[in-house]
Amino acid sequence: MSARLALGALIIQQRQGTTDWETVLQITENPYMQYFLGLPGERNRPFITR
């Protein structure tokens, strides 16, 4: 996992006030968050698994 992805996900989690898994689901559903994290293209499935 890249530093940009980890830090970006932490920023999103703190701003939204969500749990780890809720943050992953939000990122999966939101292409703007995916762009913010530097993910290539739009993803329709979780990029992190349990």
N, CA, C and O atoms as a Maestro MAE file, in Angstrom:
{
 s_m_m2io_version
 :::
 2.0.0
}

f_m_ct {
 s_m_title
 :::
 protein
 m_atom[200] {
  # First column is atom index #
  i_m_mmod_type
  r_m_x_coord
  r_m_y_coord
  r_m_z_coord
  i_m_residue_number
  s_m_chain_name
  s_m_pdb_residue_name
  s_m_pdb_atom_name
  i_m_atomic_number
  :::
  1 25 0.849 -1.163 0.000 1 A "MET " " N  " 7
  2 3 0.000 0.000 0.000 1 A "MET " " CA " 6
  3 2 0.906 1.240 0.000 1 A "MET " " C  " 6
  4 15 1.879 1.309 0.750 1 A "MET " " O  " 8
  5 25 0.578 2.190 -0.829 2 A "SER " " N  " 7
  6 3 1.383 3.403 -0.922 2 A "SER " " CA " 6
  7 2 1.100 4.338 0.254 2 A "SER " " C  " 6
  8 15 0.056 4.257 0.901 2 A "SER " " O  " 8
  9 25 2.044 5.213 0.505 3 A "ALA " " N  " 7
  10 3 1.875 6.191 1.588 3 A "ALA " " CA " 6
  11 2 0.720 7.139 1.288 3 A "ALA " " C  " 6
  12 15 0.001 7.552 2.197 3 A "ALA " " O  " 8
  13 25 0.540 7.485 0.010 4 A "ARG " " N  " 7
  14 3 -0.560 8.383 -0.366 4 A "ARG " " CA " 6
  15 2 -1.907 7.737 -0.071 4 A "ARG " " C  " 6
  16 15 -2.818 8.396 0.431 4 A "ARG " " O  " 8
  17 25 -2.033 6.463 -0.378 5 A "LEU " " N  " 7
  18 3 -3.277 5.750 -0.127 5 A "LEU " " CA " 6
  19 2 -3.563 5.653 1.368 5 A "LEU " " C  " 6
  20 15 -4.688 5.892 1.806 5 A "LEU " " O  " 8
  21 25 -2.545 5.302 2.150 6 A "ALA " " N  " 7
  22 3 -2.729 5.151 3.595 6 A "ALA " " CA " 6
  23 2 -3.064 6.486 4.259 6 A "ALA " " C  " 6
  24 15 -4.004 6.569 5.050 6 A "ALA " " O  " 8
  25 25 -2.306 7.517 3.942 7 A "LEU " " N  " 7
  26 3 -2.548 8.826 4.548 7 A "LEU " " CA " 6
  27 2 -3.885 9.409 4.084 7 A "LEU " " C  " 6
  28 15 -4.625 9.979 4.885 7 A "LEU " " O  " 8
  29 25 -4.192 9.269 2.804 8 A "GLY " " N  " 7
  30 3 -5.458 9.770 2.273 8 A "GLY " " CA " 6
  31 2 -6.656 9.089 2.911 8 A "GLY " " C  " 6
  32 15 -7.646 9.743 3.240 8 A "GLY " " O  " 8
  33 25 -6.567 7.772 3.087 9 A "ALA " " N  " 7
  34 3 -7.662 7.042 3.730 9 A "ALA " " CA " 6
  35 2 -7.818 7.477 5.183 9 A "ALA " " C  " 6
  36 15 -8.938 7.581 5.684 9 A "ALA " " O  " 8
  37 25 -6.710 7.729 5.854 10 A "LEU " " N  " 7
  38 3 -6.773 8.210 7.241 10 A "LEU " " CA " 6
  39 2 -7.404 9.595 7.316 10 A "LEU " " C  " 6
  40 15 -8.196 9.870 8.218 10 A "LEU " " O  " 8
  41 25 -7.056 10.466 6.374 11 A "ILE " " N  " 7
  42 3 -7.655 11.803 6.333 11 A "ILE " " CA " 6
  43 2 -9.161 11.706 6.105 11 A "ILE " " C  " 6
  44 15 -9.940 12.376 6.783 11 A "ILE " " O  " 8
  45 25 -9.568 10.872 5.153 12 A "ILE " " N  " 7
  46 3 -10.998 10.698 4.875 12 A "ILE " " CA " 6
  47 2 -11.711 10.151 6.098 12 A "ILE " " C  " 6
  48 15 -12.796 10.619 6.444 12 A "ILE " " O  " 8
  49 25 -11.111 9.159 6.759 13 A "GLN " " N  " 7
  50 3 -11.722 8.561 7.935 13 A "GLN " " CA " 6
  51 2 -11.902 9.583 9.054 13 A "GLN " " C  " 6
  52 15 -12.952 9.623 9.695 13 A "GLN " " O  " 8
  53 25 -10.901 10.395 9.286 14 A "GLN " " N  " 7
  54 3 -10.989 11.392 10.343 14 A "GLN " " CA " 6
  55 2 -12.019 12.470 10.025 14 A "GLN " " C  " 6
  56 15 -12.760 12.903 10.908 14 A "GLN " " O  " 8
  57 25 -12.066 12.901 8.778 15 A "ARG " " N  " 7
  58 3 -13.023 13.948 8.383 15 A "ARG " " CA " 6
  59 2 -14.466 13.441 8.429 15 A "ARG " " C  " 6
  60 15 -15.378 14.185 8.791 15 A "ARG " " O  " 8
  61 25 -14.670 12.170 8.061 16 A "GLN " " N  " 7
  62 3 -16.015 11.609 8.026 16 A "GLN " " CA " 6
  63 2 -16.442 11.044 9.376 16 A "GLN " " C  " 6
  64 15 -17.636 10.914 9.643 16 A "GLN " " O  " 8
  65 25 -15.474 10.706 10.228 17 A "GLY " " N  " 7
  66 3 -15.797 10.118 11.530 17 A "GLY " " CA " 6
  67 2 -16.358 8.715 11.415 17 A "GLY " " C  " 6
  68 15 -17.319 8.368 12.102 17 A "GLY " " O  " 8
  69 25 -15.764 7.907 10.551 18 A "THR " " N  " 7
  70 3 -16.260 6.559 10.298 18 A "THR " " CA " 6
  71 2 -15.264 5.506 10.779 18 A "THR " " C  " 6
  72 15 -14.116 5.817 11.098 18 A "THR " " O  " 8
  73 25 -15.724 4.260 10.825 19 A "THR " " N  " 7
  74 3 -14.847 3.141 11.172 19 A "THR " " CA " 6
  75 2 -13.982 2.795 9.964 19 A "THR " " C  " 6
  76 15 -14.169 3.336 8.874 19 A "THR " " O  " 8
  77 25 -13.036 1.887 10.175 20 A "ASP " " N  " 7
  78 3 -12.153 1.481 9.080 20 A "ASP " " CA " 6
  79 2 -12.948 0.910 7.908 20 A "ASP " " C  " 6
  80 15 -12.753 1.305 6.759 20 A "ASP " " O  " 8
  81 25 -13.839 -0.020 8.215 21 A "TRP " " N  " 7
  82 3 -14.577 -0.685 7.141 21 A "TRP " " CA " 6
  83 2 -15.549 0.276 6.445 21 A "TRP " " C  " 6
  84 15 -15.705 0.204 5.226 21 A "TRP " " O  " 8
  85 25 -16.197 1.163 7.183 22 A "GLU " " N  " 7
  86 3 -17.083 2.158 6.576 22 A "GLU " " CA " 6
  87 2 -16.305 3.076 5.643 22 A "GLU " " C  " 6
  88 15 -16.810 3.474 4.593 22 A "GLU " " O  " 8
  89 25 -15.076 3.411 6.026 23 A "THR " " N  " 7
  90 3 -14.228 4.255 5.184 23 A "THR " " CA " 6
  91 2 -13.913 3.551 3.870 23 A "THR " " C  " 6
  92 15 -13.972 4.167 2.806 23 A "THR " " O  " 8
  93 25 -13.579 2.269 3.938 24 A "VAL " " N  " 7
  94 3 -13.296 1.495 2.722 24 A "VAL " " CA " 6
  95 2 -14.518 1.466 1.824 24 A "VAL " " C  " 6
  96 15 -14.393 1.635 0.611 24 A "VAL " " O  " 8
  97 25 -15.691 1.255 2.392 25 A "LEU " " N  " 7
  98 3 -16.917 1.214 1.586 25 A "LEU " " CA " 6
  99 2 -17.208 2.569 0.952 25 A "LEU " " C  " 6
  100 15 -17.623 2.627 -0.206 25 A "LEU " " O  " 8
  101 25 -17.002 3.652 1.682 26 A "GLN " " N  " 7
  102 3 -17.223 4.987 1.119 26 A "GLN " " CA " 6
  103 2 -16.272 5.257 -0.033 26 A "GLN " " C  " 6
  104 15 -16.679 5.791 -1.065 26 A "GLN " " O  " 8
  105 25 -15.018 4.896 0.134 27 A "ILE " " N  " 7
  106 3 -14.030 5.105 -0.926 27 A "ILE " " CA " 6
  107 2 -14.391 4.271 -2.148 27 A "ILE " " C  " 6
  108 15 -14.235 4.723 -3.283 27 A "ILE " " O  " 8
  109 25 -14.873 3.051 -1.916 28 A "THR " " N  " 7
  110 3 -15.258 2.177 -3.017 28 A "THR " " CA " 6
  111 2 -16.409 2.769 -3.824 28 A "THR " " C  " 6
  112 15 -16.450 2.620 -5.045 28 A "THR " " O  " 8
  113 25 -17.336 3.435 -3.156 29 A "GLU " " N  " 7
  114 3 -18.519 3.986 -3.817 29 A "GLU " " CA " 6
  115 2 -18.303 5.371 -4.407 29 A "GLU " " C  " 6
  116 15 -19.120 5.814 -5.215 29 A "GLU " " O  " 8
  117 25 -17.233 6.073 -4.037 30 A "ASN " " N  " 7
  118 3 -17.064 7.459 -4.431 30 A "ASN " " CA " 6
  119 2 -15.832 7.655 -5.326 30 A "ASN " " C  " 6
  120 15 -14.706 7.586 -4.834 30 A "ASN " " O  " 8
  121 25 -16.025 7.898 -6.627 31 A "PRO " " N  " 7
  122 3 -14.875 8.074 -7.517 31 A "PRO " " CA " 6
  123 2 -14.033 9.307 -7.183 31 A "PRO " " C  " 6
  124 15 -12.844 9.335 -7.501 31 A "PRO " " O  " 8
  125 25 -14.616 10.321 -6.553 32 A "TYR " " N  " 7
  126 3 -13.842 11.500 -6.171 32 A "TYR " " CA " 6
  127 2 -12.836 11.161 -5.080 32 A "TYR " " C  " 6
  128 15 -11.702 11.639 -5.104 32 A "TYR " " O  " 8
  129 25 -13.250 10.341 -4.131 33 A "MET " " N  " 7
  130 3 -12.323 9.896 -3.091 33 A "MET " " CA " 6
  131 2 -11.225 9.027 -3.689 33 A "MET " " C  " 6
  132 15 -10.070 9.117 -3.273 33 A "MET " " O  " 8
  133 25 -11.571 8.193 -4.655 34 A "GLN " " N  " 7
  134 3 -10.589 7.342 -5.320 34 A "GLN " " CA " 6
  135 2 -9.552 8.194 -6.046 34 A "GLN " " C  " 6
  136 15 -8.361 7.886 -6.020 34 A "GLN " " O  " 8
  137 25 -10.001 9.248 -6.684 35 A "TYR " " N  " 7
  138 3 -9.077 10.161 -7.368 35 A "TYR " " CA " 6
  139 2 -8.157 10.843 -6.363 35 A "TYR " " C  " 6
  140 15 -6.959 10.982 -6.609 35 A "TYR " " O  " 8
  141 25 -8.718 11.271 -5.222 36 A "PHE " " N  " 7
  142 3 -7.944 11.906 -4.163 36 A "PHE " " CA " 6
  143 2 -6.828 10.985 -3.669 36 A "PHE " " C  " 6
  144 15 -5.733 11.443 -3.345 36 A "PHE " " O  " 8
  145 25 -7.116 9.694 -3.617 37 A "LEU " " N  " 7
  146 3 -6.139 8.721 -3.137 37 A "LEU " " CA " 6
  147 2 -5.152 8.287 -4.222 37 A "LEU " " C  " 6
  148 15 -4.184 7.584 -3.932 37 A "LEU " " O  " 8
  149 25 -5.388 8.697 -5.453 38 A "GLY " " N  " 7
  150 3 -4.480 8.346 -6.538 38 A "GLY " " CA " 6
  151 2 -4.687 6.948 -7.082 38 A "GLY " " C  " 6
  152 15 -3.774 6.368 -7.669 38 A "GLY " " O  " 8
  153 25 -5.881 6.398 -6.893 39 A "LEU " " N  " 7
  154 3 -6.164 5.064 -7.420 39 A "LEU " " CA " 6
  155 2 -6.357 5.139 -8.933 39 A "LEU " " C  " 6
  156 15 -6.988 6.072 -9.429 39 A "LEU " " O  " 8
  157 25 -5.821 4.165 -9.669 40 A "PRO " " N  " 7
  158 3 -5.960 4.184 -11.124 40 A "PRO " " CA " 6
  159 2 -7.356 3.762 -11.567 40 A "PRO " " C  " 6
  160 15 -7.765 2.628 -11.318 40 A "PRO " " O  " 8
  161 25 -8.081 4.645 -12.209 41 A "GLY " " N  " 7
  162 3 -9.415 4.340 -12.715 41 A "GLY " " CA " 6
  163 2 -10.431 4.158 -11.601 41 A "GLY " " C  " 6
  164 15 -10.100 4.225 -10.417 41 A "GLY " " O  " 8
  165 25 -11.669 3.929 -12.001 42 A "GLU " " N  " 7
  166 3 -12.744 3.739 -11.036 42 A "GLU " " CA " 6
  167 2 -12.832 2.276 -10.641 42 A "GLU " " C  " 6
  168 15 -12.790 1.393 -11.498 42 A "GLU " " O  " 8
  169 25 -12.952 2.024 -9.362 43 A "ARG " " N  " 7
  170 3 -13.059 0.655 -8.859 43 A "ARG " " CA " 6
  171 2 -14.454 0.442 -8.298 43 A "ARG " " C  " 6
  172 15 -15.011 1.314 -7.631 43 A "ARG " " O  " 8
  173 25 -15.007 -0.727 -8.577 44 A "ASN " " N  " 7
  174 3 -16.345 -1.049 -8.081 44 A "ASN " " CA " 6
  175 2 -16.311 -2.074 -6.964 44 A "ASN " " C  " 6
  176 15 -17.364 -2.489 -6.480 44 A "ASN " " O  " 8
  177 25 -15.130 -2.491 -6.546 45 A "ARG " " N  " 7
  178 3 -15.012 -3.445 -5.457 45 A "ARG " " CA " 6
  179 2 -13.994 -2.904 -4.453 45 A "ARG " " C  " 6
  180 15 -13.140 -2.097 -4.820 45 A "ARG " " O  " 8
  181 25 -14.070 -3.330 -3.209 46 A "PRO " " N  " 7
  182 3 -13.155 -2.819 -2.196 46 A "PRO " " CA " 6
  183 2 -11.693 -3.034 -2.571 46 A "PRO " " C  " 6
  184 15 -11.331 -4.100 -3.068 46 A "PRO " " O  " 8
  185 25 -10.867 -2.045 -2.340 47 A "PHE " " N  " 7
  186 3 -9.463 -2.153 -2.658 47 A "PHE " " CA " 6
  187 2 -8.666 -2.718 -1.492 47 A "PHE " " C  " 6
  188 15 -7.501 -3.082 -1.650 47 A "PHE " " O  " 8
  189 25 -9.290 -2.790 -0.328 48 A "ILE " " N  " 7
  190 3 -8.694 -3.398 0.861 48 A "ILE " " CA " 6
  191 2 -9.677 -4.455 1.360 48 A "ILE " " C  " 6
  192 15 -10.877 -4.195 1.446 48 A "ILE " " O  " 8
  193 25 -9.180 -5.627 1.684 49 A "THR " " N  " 7
  194 3 -10.057 -6.680 2.182 49 A "THR " " CA " 6
  195 2 -9.800 -6.897 3.658 49 A "THR " " C  " 6
  196 15 -8.758 -6.513 4.187 49 A "THR " " O  " 8
  197 25 -10.747 -7.507 4.300 50 A "ARG " " N  " 7
  198 3 -10.633 -7.773 5.746 50 A "ARG " " CA " 6
  199 2 -9.604 -8.799 6.049 50 A "ARG " " C  " 6
  200 15 -9.389 -9.133 7.214 50 A "ARG " " O  " 8
  :::
 }
 m_bond[199] {
  # First column is bond index #
  i_m_from
  i_m_to
  i_m_order
  :::
  1 1 2 1
  2 2 3 1
  3 3 4 2
  4 3 5 1
  5 5 6 1
  6 6 7 1
  7 7 8 2
  8 7 9 1
  9 9 10 1
  10 10 11 1
  11 11 12 2
  12 11 13 1
  13 13 14 1
  14 14 15 1
  15 15 16 2
  16 15 17 1
  17 17 18 1
  18 18 19 1
  19 19 20 2
  20 19 21 1
  21 21 22 1
  22 22 23 1
  23 23 24 2
  24 23 25 1
  25 25 26 1
  26 26 27 1
  27 27 28 2
  28 27 29 1
  29 29 30 1
  30 30 31 1
  31 31 32 2
  32 31 33 1
  33 33 34 1
  34 34 35 1
  35 35 36 2
  36 35 37 1
  37 37 38 1
  38 38 39 1
  39 39 40 2
  40 39 41 1
  41 41 42 1
  42 42 43 1
  43 43 44 2
  44 43 45 1
  45 45 46 1
  46 46 47 1
  47 47 48 2
  48 47 49 1
  49 49 50 1
  50 50 51 1
  51 51 52 2
  52 51 53 1
  53 53 54 1
  54 54 55 1
  55 55 56 2
  56 55 57 1
  57 57 58 1
  58 58 59 1
  59 59 60 2
  60 59 61 1
  61 61 62 1
  62 62 63 1
  63 63 64 2
  64 63 65 1
  65 65 66 1
  66 66 67 1
  67 67 68 2
  68 67 69 1
  69 69 70 1
  70 70 71 1
  71 71 72 2
  72 71 73 1
  73 73 74 1
  74 74 75 1
  75 75 76 2
  76 75 77 1
  77 77 78 1
  78 78 79 1
  79 79 80 2
  80 79 81 1
  81 81 82 1
  82 82 83 1
  83 83 84 2
  84 83 85 1
  85 85 86 1
  86 86 87 1
  87 87 88 2
  88 87 89 1
  89 89 90 1
  90 90 91 1
  91 91 92 2
  92 91 93 1
  93 93 94 1
  94 94 95 1
  95 95 96 2
  96 95 97 1
  97 97 98 1
  98 98 99 1
  99 99 100 2
  100 99 101 1
  101 101 102 1
  102 102 103 1
  103 103 104 2
  104 103 105 1
  105 105 106 1
  106 106 107 1
  107 107 108 2
  108 107 109 1
  109 109 110 1
  110 110 111 1
  111 111 112 2
  112 111 113 1
  113 113 114 1
  114 114 115 1
  115 115 116 2
  116 115 117 1
  117 117 118 1
  118 118 119 1
  119 119 120 2
  120 119 121 1
  121 121 122 1
  122 122 123 1
  123 123 124 2
  124 123 125 1
  125 125 126 1
  126 126 127 1
  127 127 128 2
  128 127 129 1
  129 129 130 1
  130 130 131 1
  131 131 132 2
  132 131 133 1
  133 133 134 1
  134 134 135 1
  135 135 136 2
  136 135 137 1
  137 137 138 1
  138 138 139 1
  139 139 140 2
  140 139 141 1
  141 141 142 1
  142 142 143 1
  143 143 144 2
  144 143 145 1
  145 145 146 1
  146 146 147 1
  147 147 148 2
  148 147 149 1
  149 149 150 1
  150 150 151 1
  151 151 152 2
  152 151 153 1
  153 153 154 1
  154 154 155 1
  155 155 156 2
  156 155 157 1
  157 157 158 1
  158 158 159 1
  159 159 160 2
  160 159 161 1
  161 161 162 1
  162 162 163 1
  163 163 164 2
  164 163 165 1
  165 165 166 1
  166 166 167 1
  167 167 168 2
  168 167 169 1
  169 169 170 1
  170 170 171 1
  171 171 172 2
  172 171 173 1
  173 173 174 1
  174 174 175 1
  175 175 176 2
  176 175 177 1
  177 177 178 1
  178 178 179 1
  179 179 180 2
  180 179 181 1
  181 181 182 1
  182 182 183 1
  183 183 184 2
  184 183 185 1
  185 185 186 1
  186 186 187 1
  187 187 188 2
  188 187 189 1
  189 189 190 1
  190 190 191 1
  191 191 192 2
  192 191 193 1
  193 193 194 1
  194 194 195 1
  195 195 196 2
  196 195 197 1
  197 197 198 1
  198 198 199 1
  199 199 200 2
  :::
 }
}
